[in-house]
Amino acid sequence: MNKIYQPLFDNDNPPCDIFFGHEVFLPNTTTPNHSHPWGQLQVINGGILELKAEDKRFLSPSQYAVWVPAGVRHESYIRRSLNYCSMNIIDELAKPLPDYTCLLEVSPIMEAIINDFKARCISVPDTEQDKRLAKVLLDQVYQAKEHEQFLPSSNDKLLQPILHTLEHQPTNEKSLKEWADELHTTERTLARHCQDKLGMSFTEWRQRRKFLYSLHLLRKGLSVKEIALTLGYHQASPFISLFKRHAACTPEQYRQRFYPRTEQPQ
Protein backbone atom coordinates (compact mmCIF):
# COMPACT_ATOMS: atom_id res chain seq x y z
CA MET A 1 0.00 0.00 0.00
CA ASN A 2 1.29 3.46 -0.88
CA LYS A 3 1.93 5.92 1.94
CA ILE A 4 0.56 9.45 1.42
CA TYR A 5 2.72 12.33 2.57
CA GLN A 6 1.06 15.47 3.88
CA PRO A 7 2.81 18.86 3.52
CA LEU A 8 4.54 20.21 6.63
CA PHE A 9 3.55 23.86 6.24
CA ASP A 10 0.31 25.84 6.01
CA ASN A 11 0.12 27.55 2.63
CA ASP A 12 -1.47 30.61 4.21
CA ASN A 13 1.20 31.10 6.88
CA PRO A 14 4.79 30.67 5.65
CA PRO A 15 7.07 30.93 8.70
CA CYS A 16 9.67 33.19 7.02
CA ASP A 17 11.24 34.16 3.66
CA ILE A 18 13.32 30.96 3.40
CA PHE A 19 12.39 27.85 5.35
CA PHE A 20 13.07 24.12 5.15
CA GLY A 21 11.28 20.82 5.50
CA HIS A 22 13.25 17.68 6.35
CA GLU A 23 11.83 14.19 5.99
CA VAL A 24 12.89 10.56 5.69
CA PHE A 25 10.53 9.06 3.13
CA LEU A 26 9.62 5.40 3.38
CA PRO A 27 9.36 3.26 0.23
CA ASN A 28 6.27 3.74 -1.95
CA THR A 29 5.41 7.17 -0.57
CA THR A 30 3.28 9.50 -2.71
CA THR A 31 2.49 13.17 -2.42
CA PRO A 32 -0.96 14.13 -3.77
CA ASN A 33 -1.27 16.75 -6.48
CA HIS A 34 -0.83 20.15 -4.85
CA SER A 35 0.83 23.55 -5.14
CA HIS A 36 2.41 26.18 -2.88
CA PRO A 37 2.31 29.99 -2.88
CA TRP A 38 6.11 29.87 -2.67
CA GLY A 39 8.79 28.29 -4.85
CA GLN A 40 10.19 24.97 -3.69
CA LEU A 41 13.56 23.34 -4.30
CA GLN A 42 13.32 19.60 -3.61
CA VAL A 43 16.64 18.00 -2.67
CA ILE A 44 17.17 14.31 -1.95
CA ASN A 45 19.96 12.16 -0.61
CA GLY A 46 20.61 8.60 -1.72
CA GLY A 47 17.84 7.74 -4.15
CA ILE A 48 15.71 9.00 -7.03
CA LEU A 49 12.79 11.41 -6.77
CA GLU A 50 10.01 11.02 -9.34
CA LEU A 51 7.95 14.17 -9.78
CA LYS A 52 5.26 15.15 -12.26
CA ALA A 53 4.57 18.80 -13.00
CA GLU A 54 3.33 20.75 -16.02
CA ASP A 55 2.66 17.49 -17.91
CA LYS A 56 6.30 16.45 -17.57
CA ARG A 57 7.86 13.65 -15.55
CA PHE A 58 11.10 14.46 -13.76
CA LEU A 59 13.53 11.86 -12.45
CA SER A 60 16.02 13.43 -10.08
CA PRO A 61 19.06 11.56 -8.72
CA SER A 62 20.87 12.97 -5.69
CA GLN A 63 23.16 15.36 -7.57
CA TYR A 64 20.16 17.28 -8.96
CA ALA A 65 17.32 19.10 -7.23
CA VAL A 66 13.86 19.72 -8.65
CA TRP A 67 12.82 23.38 -8.75
CA VAL A 68 9.03 23.89 -8.65
CA PRO A 69 7.89 27.53 -8.99
CA ALA A 70 5.10 29.01 -6.89
CA GLY A 71 1.62 28.00 -7.97
CA VAL A 72 2.70 25.01 -10.10
CA ARG A 73 0.72 21.90 -9.27
CA HIS A 74 2.89 18.83 -8.79
CA GLU A 75 2.88 15.32 -7.35
CA SER A 76 5.67 12.91 -6.58
CA TYR A 77 6.38 9.27 -5.96
CA ILE A 78 9.23 7.76 -3.93
CA ARG A 79 9.89 4.11 -4.75
CA ARG A 80 12.63 3.54 -2.16
CA SER A 81 13.50 5.19 1.14
CA LEU A 82 15.47 8.42 0.91
CA ASN A 83 16.32 11.58 2.83
CA TYR A 84 14.41 14.61 1.59
CA CYS A 85 14.72 18.35 2.09
CA SER A 86 12.51 21.09 0.69
CA MET A 87 13.97 24.60 0.49
CA ASN A 88 10.97 26.91 0.34
CA ILE A 89 11.52 30.39 -1.08
CA ILE A 90 8.90 33.18 -1.06
CA ASP A 91 7.99 34.59 -4.45
CA GLU A 92 9.98 37.83 -4.15
CA LEU A 93 13.26 35.99 -3.52
CA ALA A 94 12.38 33.37 -6.16
CA LYS A 95 12.09 35.88 -9.03
CA PRO A 96 15.65 35.25 -10.34
CA LEU A 97 14.86 31.53 -10.65
CA PRO A 98 13.11 29.87 -13.64
CA ASP A 99 9.34 30.29 -13.85
CA TYR A 100 8.99 26.65 -14.93
CA THR A 101 9.81 23.31 -13.33
CA CYS A 102 13.35 22.11 -14.03
CA LEU A 103 16.38 20.41 -12.50
CA LEU A 104 19.18 22.39 -10.85
CA GLU A 105 22.60 20.91 -10.14
CA VAL A 106 23.42 20.58 -6.44
CA SER A 107 26.84 22.07 -5.66
CA PRO A 108 29.01 20.79 -2.78
CA ILE A 109 28.27 24.02 -0.87
CA MET A 110 24.51 23.54 -1.31
CA GLU A 111 24.77 19.95 -0.12
CA ALA A 112 26.92 20.88 2.90
CA ILE A 113 24.54 23.61 4.12
CA ILE A 114 21.43 21.49 3.62
CA ASN A 115 23.03 18.55 5.45
CA ASP A 116 24.04 20.88 8.27
CA PHE A 117 20.50 22.25 8.61
CA LYS A 118 19.11 18.73 8.51
CA ALA A 119 21.54 17.46 11.17
CA ARG A 120 20.55 20.36 13.45
CA CYS A 121 16.83 20.13 12.57
CA ILE A 122 16.78 23.71 11.30
CA SER A 123 13.45 24.46 9.62
CA VAL A 124 13.49 28.21 10.17
CA PRO A 125 16.89 29.92 10.31
CA ASP A 126 16.57 32.24 13.31
CA THR A 127 20.15 32.93 14.43
CA GLU A 128 22.30 35.42 12.54
CA GLN A 129 24.72 32.64 11.61
CA ASP A 130 21.96 30.43 10.16
CA LYS A 131 20.43 33.38 8.31
CA ARG A 132 23.80 33.99 6.67
CA LEU A 133 24.07 30.31 5.73
CA ALA A 134 20.58 30.48 4.18
CA LYS A 135 21.65 33.49 2.09
CA VAL A 136 24.77 31.68 0.90
CA LEU A 137 22.59 28.70 -0.01
CA LEU A 138 20.21 30.96 -1.93
CA ASP A 139 23.13 32.49 -3.86
CA GLN A 140 24.26 28.98 -4.77
CA VAL A 141 20.75 28.13 -6.00
CA TYR A 142 20.74 31.28 -8.15
CA GLN A 143 24.01 30.14 -9.76
CA ALA A 144 23.08 26.46 -10.18
CA LYS A 145 23.28 25.02 -13.67
CA GLU A 146 19.86 24.28 -15.10
CA HIS A 147 18.67 21.10 -16.82
CA GLU A 148 15.23 20.67 -18.36
CA GLN A 149 14.92 16.97 -17.52
CA PHE A 150 17.44 14.28 -16.71
CA LEU A 151 15.47 11.53 -18.43
CA PRO A 152 12.80 13.08 -20.69
CA SER A 153 9.70 11.18 -21.77
CA SER A 154 7.51 11.42 -24.84
CA ASN A 155 4.09 10.35 -26.09
CA ASP A 156 5.46 9.99 -29.61
CA LYS A 157 3.95 6.81 -31.07
CA LEU A 158 7.29 5.58 -32.40
CA LEU A 159 9.23 6.29 -29.22
CA GLN A 160 6.69 5.06 -26.68
CA PRO A 161 7.35 1.31 -27.10
CA ILE A 162 11.11 1.92 -26.92
CA LEU A 163 10.97 4.10 -23.81
CA HIS A 164 8.49 1.78 -22.11
CA THR A 165 10.72 -1.23 -22.71
CA LEU A 166 13.87 0.49 -21.48
CA GLU A 167 12.03 1.85 -18.46
CA HIS A 168 11.26 -1.70 -17.35
CA GLN A 169 14.29 -3.41 -18.92
CA PRO A 170 17.18 -0.92 -18.56
CA THR A 171 19.72 -3.53 -19.67
CA ASN A 172 17.95 -4.18 -22.99
CA GLU A 173 20.61 -3.89 -25.73
CA LYS A 174 18.40 -3.79 -28.81
CA SER A 175 19.96 -1.39 -31.30
CA LEU A 176 18.17 1.55 -32.91
CA LYS A 177 18.23 -0.34 -36.23
CA GLU A 178 16.59 -3.36 -34.59
CA TRP A 179 13.93 -1.10 -33.10
CA ALA A 180 13.38 0.51 -36.50
CA ASP A 181 12.89 -2.90 -38.12
CA GLU A 182 10.45 -3.93 -35.40
CA LEU A 183 8.47 -0.68 -35.71
CA HIS A 184 8.48 -0.74 -39.52
CA THR A 185 10.33 2.51 -39.91
CA THR A 186 13.90 3.59 -40.62
CA GLU A 187 16.80 4.08 -38.25
CA ARG A 188 17.16 7.63 -39.53
CA THR A 189 13.51 8.41 -38.74
CA LEU A 190 13.84 7.04 -35.19
CA ALA A 191 17.06 9.01 -34.63
CA ARG A 192 15.28 12.20 -35.75
CA HIS A 193 12.36 11.54 -33.41
CA CYS A 194 14.77 11.06 -30.49
CA GLN A 195 16.44 14.40 -31.13
CA ASP A 196 13.15 16.23 -31.76
CA LYS A 197 11.10 14.74 -28.90
CA LEU A 198 13.76 13.92 -26.27
CA GLY A 199 16.39 16.53 -27.05
CA MET A 200 19.12 13.88 -27.18
CA SER A 201 20.21 10.80 -29.08
CA PHE A 202 18.91 7.30 -28.43
CA THR A 203 22.37 6.32 -27.14
CA GLU A 204 22.43 9.21 -24.66
CA TRP A 205 18.91 8.44 -23.39
CA ARG A 206 19.76 4.76 -22.89
CA GLN A 207 23.00 5.61 -21.07
CA ARG A 208 21.11 7.90 -18.71
CA ARG A 209 18.63 5.11 -18.02
CA LYS A 210 21.52 2.76 -17.28
CA PHE A 211 23.01 5.35 -14.92
CA LEU A 212 19.75 5.56 -12.96
CA TYR A 213 19.55 1.78 -12.79
CA SER A 214 23.15 1.61 -11.57
CA LEU A 215 22.15 3.72 -8.54
CA HIS A 216 19.65 1.00 -7.62
CA LEU A 217 22.29 -1.71 -8.07
CA LEU A 218 24.78 0.23 -5.92
CA ARG A 219 22.19 0.45 -3.19
CA LYS A 220 21.62 -3.31 -3.38
CA GLY A 221 25.32 -3.83 -2.67
CA LEU A 222 26.58 -5.12 -6.03
CA SER A 223 30.24 -4.51 -6.75
CA VAL A 224 31.24 -2.03 -9.45
CA LYS A 225 32.37 -4.91 -11.69
CA GLU A 226 29.07 -6.77 -11.20
CA ILE A 227 27.11 -3.63 -12.08
CA ALA A 228 29.21 -3.04 -15.20
CA LEU A 229 28.57 -6.61 -16.39
CA THR A 230 24.86 -6.33 -15.59
CA LEU A 231 24.64 -3.17 -17.71
CA GLY A 232 26.27 -4.90 -20.66
CA TYR A 233 29.85 -3.67 -20.35
CA HIS A 234 32.71 -6.14 -20.72
CA GLN A 235 34.79 -4.35 -18.09
CA ALA A 236 34.30 -1.77 -15.35
CA SER A 237 36.11 1.22 -16.90
CA PRO A 238 33.43 2.26 -19.47
CA PHE A 239 30.77 2.10 -16.77
CA ILE A 240 32.91 4.17 -14.39
CA SER A 241 33.39 6.78 -17.14
CA LEU A 242 29.63 6.92 -17.73
CA PHE A 243 28.97 7.24 -14.02
CA LYS A 244 31.53 10.02 -13.51
CA ARG A 245 30.01 11.99 -16.38
CA HIS A 246 26.65 12.15 -14.61
CA ALA A 247 27.63 12.05 -10.92
CA ALA A 248 31.05 13.80 -10.98
CA CYS A 249 32.45 10.97 -8.87
CA THR A 250 33.16 7.25 -9.19
CA PRO A 251 30.51 4.63 -8.33
CA GLU A 252 32.44 3.63 -5.22
CA GLN A 253 32.73 7.25 -4.05
CA TYR A 254 28.98 7.62 -4.61
CA ARG A 255 28.31 4.45 -2.61
CA GLN A 256 30.45 5.63 0.31
CA ARG A 257 28.65 8.95 0.25
CA PHE A 258 25.04 7.75 0.05
CA TYR A 259 24.98 4.01 0.77
CA PRO A 260 27.87 3.35 3.20
CA ARG A 261 26.18 0.32 4.76
CA THR A 262 26.06 -1.52 1.43
CA GLU A 263 29.71 -1.00 0.55
CA GLN A 264 31.17 -4.02 -1.22
CA PRO A 265 34.62 -4.74 -2.62
CA GLN A 266 35.03 -4.01 -6.34
N, C-alpha and C positions, 0 to 999 in steps of 0.2 A: 504494500500500500504506500502511495506517495505521501510525504509529509508536506504540509502547507505552511510556508513561512509568512508571518505577519510583520509588516514594517514596524521599526522601533520608534519612529517619531510621528507626532501629530502634524499633518500637513499645514494646519492653521497656526501652529506655534513653533516655528523653528527656534532652537535654543540660542543660536548665535549665527554670525556670518559664515563661519566654516565649522562644521561639526562632523563627528565620525560615528559610524556604527560598526561594531566588531562582533562577529559570529563564528561559530564552528558549525558548518552545515553537515548534517548526516546524509548518507546516501539516499538518492531518490527524493530529494527535497524540491518542491516547486514554489515559485512565487506567483500569485495570481496577477492577471493583467491590471496594471495600475500606473499612476504617474505621480510626480512630485512638483510642487511649485518652485523647486530649486534644481540646479543641475547636480548630477550624481556621477562620481567616478567610482566604478566598481573594481576592486583589486582583490585578487585571490592569491593563495599560496599553496602550491603543491597539487594542482589538479587542473581541470578545464571547466570553465563557466560557459554554459550555453544560454544565450539570451536572444529573444526575438523582439525587434522594434522596427517600426516603419516598414513592415513587410520584408524585413531582412533577418536572416539568422546569423548570429555572431558566435564564433567559437573562440574563446580567449584562454590561451595557456598562461602560465604564471608571469611571463615576462611582458605581457600586455595587460592593459586595463581597458574596460569598456566605459566610454564616456556617453552618458545619456543626458541630453539637455532638458531643461525645465519644461514640463508639460507634455513630454513625449511618453506615450503609453508603451509599456514594456512588460515582459514576463520572462522568467528564467527557469532553468531546470538544472539541477546538480545531480549527476549520476553517481558520483563517489564523494566521500567525505573530503572537505577542504576547509581551510581557514579563509575567512572573507572579511573584507573591510570596505565600507562605503565612505567616501569622502564627499560630503554634501556641501555645495557651494551656492550661496544665494545669487539670484539672477544678476545683480549689479557686478559682482566679482567674476561671474561666469561669462561676461560679454566678450572677452578676448578669445574664448574657446569656441570650437565649431558649433553651429546651430543645428547639427544633425548627429545622429549616433555614429560612433566610429571607435576604432581602437587607438590607444595611445601607448607608446613604449614606456615601460617602467624603468627609470634610471636607478642606479645603486643608491643615490641620495633619497629618492622617493621611497624606495623599499626600506631603507634604514629608518627613516622618520616614522613611517607607518608601523613598522615592527616595534619601534620604541613606544609609540602611543598605545599599540595593542598590549604590549607587555605591562604597561602601567595603567591599563584600562582607562585611557583618556578619551572620552567622548566629546567633551567641550573643553578646549584649551582655555584655562582661566588664569594661569600664572604668566608673567611677562615672558619667561623663558619659553613656555609652550606656545604662546602666541607668536613668538619669533620663529619657532620651528614650523608652525602652520603656514606662516608667510613664505618661508623658504620652500616648503612643499608646494605651495601654490605657484611660486615662480617656476619650479621644476615642471609642474603640469603645463604651464603656459608654453614652455620650451619643448615639450615632449613631441617626438616625431609621430606623425599621424599615419594610420593605415585604415583603409576603408573596411576591409574584412580580411581576416587571416585565411579563412577557407570559404570563399563565396559559394553560393548555391544558385541554381537557375531552374526555371520551369520550362526551359527549351525542350521540345519534344525529342530532339536527337540526344541531348546531353543527359536528360533525366535518367534513363536506364544505366548509363555509365556511372553517374554520380551516386545513384542508389546502390549499385553493386559495390563500388569502392567504399562507400560509407559503412557497409556491413561486412565487406571482405577487403580490408585495407592492404592485404598482401597479394591481391589479385594482380597478375603480371600480364594480362591481355594487352597487346599493343594497340595503338590507335588504328593501325591498318586492320587488325582483327576485329576491332569494334566496328569500323566502317563496313567491312564485309558483312558482319552480323546485322547491321542496321540498314543495309542496302543503300549505302551512300559512299562517298569517296573520303579518303584520308584527308585530302585538302579541305573539303567542306567541313569535316569535324574539327580540324585545326582552326579554321576560321571562326566557327561557332565558339570554341573555347576562348579565343582571344576577345571576341565581341561580347560574349555573355559573362565570362568569368574574369576577364581582364588579365589573363595569364595563359600560358601554354598548358596542354594536357599533362606534360611531364612535370611542370612546376606544381600543378594542383595535386597530382598523385604523390609527389615528394612531401608536400605539406601534410597530406593525409597520413603518410607513413610516419612523419615526425610526431603528429598527435598520438598515433597508436603506440609509438615508442615510449611516450610518457606513461602510458598505461602499463607497458611491459616492464619499465623501470620500477614502477610502484609495486609490481608483483614480485620483484626480486630477481628477475632474469639478469644474467651477466651481459655485458656489452656485446660480447661475441655471439651469445645466444640470440640477442635481439637482432643483430646484423643478419644472421642466418635466417631468422624468422621473416625478416623484411625482404629477403631475396638477394642479399649481398653475399659474395663469396668470401669476404673478409671484413674485418671491423672498420678499417680506415675510411672507406667511402661513407659508411653510416656516420662515423664520428664527424666527418666533414659536413655532411648534411645537417647534423644536429647542431654543430657550432654555428652554422650559418643562421639558424633560426633562434637559438638560445644564447649565443655568445659565450658558451662554455661547453665543455665536454659532457657526454652523458654521465660519467662518473661524478664530475663536479656537481652536476644538476642533482643527482641522486643524494649526494652528501648534504646538499643544501635543503632539499625538500622532502626526501624520503630516507633519512639516516638509518632508520630501523630495518630497512630492507636491503642494506648494502651487501653486495655479493662480490666475490673476486671476479676479475675479468677473465 
